[in-house]
Amino acid sequence: MLKYIIAAVAAMTISSVALAEGLSTSVGTERNLETEINSVYSSVSYGIATVTTTLEDTAADNMKFNLSTVEVDFAQPIGTTGVEVYMNNDFDDNFKHSSTVVGAKFTF
């Protein structure tokens, strides 16, 4: 089932609809050398919103990636002041809310 989900996400990110103005996607992979955990992540951004999913695989799982986190983030610049306010929401693998962080970023 996971193979079909990954294939569907990959197909959606390269379709002509996904290339619409304002919509951006990213996919990445990383490995934690100490814990031997492989991660694959993807994100979709549109306007002020970004949704990111992370799948993890341990050495014991042997390439059976499991959903580990979902992030729903929002960032809104305030005019041309160089100030951006943001809110980052994290959810666990059961889509249970785990944390919210709000803040401001100053660029100068």
Residue pairs with C-beta under 8 A, 6 or more apart in sequence:
2 55
2 64
2 65
9 42
10 27
12 18
13 25
13 27
13 42
13 44
18 25
22 46
22 47
23 44
23 45
23 46
24 44
24 45
24 46
25 42
25 43
25 44
25 45
26 42
26 43
27 40
27 41
27 42
28 40
28 41
28 42
29 38
29 39
29 40
29 41
30 38
30 39
30 41
31 37
31 38
31 39
32 39
35 58
36 58
36 59
37 56
37 57
37 58
38 56
38 57
38 58
38 65
39 54
39 55
39 56
39 57
39 68
40 54
40 55
40 57
40 65
41 52
41 53
41 54
41 55
42 52
42 53
43 50
43 51
43 52
43 53
44 50
44 51
45 51
48 74
48 75
48 76
49 72
49 73
49 74
50 71
50 72
50 73
50 74
50 75
51 70
51 71
51 72
51 73
52 69
52 70
52 71
52 73
53 67
53 69
53 70
53 71
54 67
54 68
54 69
54 70
54 71
55 65
55 66
55 67
55 68
56 65
56 66
56 68
57 63
57 64
57 65
57 66
66 93
67 93
68 92
68 93
69 90
69 91
69 92
69 93
70 90
70 91
70 92
70 95
71 88
71 89
71 90
71 91
72 89
72 91
73 86
73 87
73 88
73 89
74 86
74 87
75 84
75 85
75 86
75 87
75 105
76 84
76 85
76 86
77 83
77 84
78 84
78 85
82 106
82 107
82 108
83 104
83 105
83 106
83 107
84 104
84 105
84 107
85 102
85 103
85 104
86 102
86 103
86 104
86 105
87 100
87 101
87 102
88 100
88 101
88 102
89 97
89 99
89 100
90 97
90 98
90 99
90 100
91 97
91 98
92 98
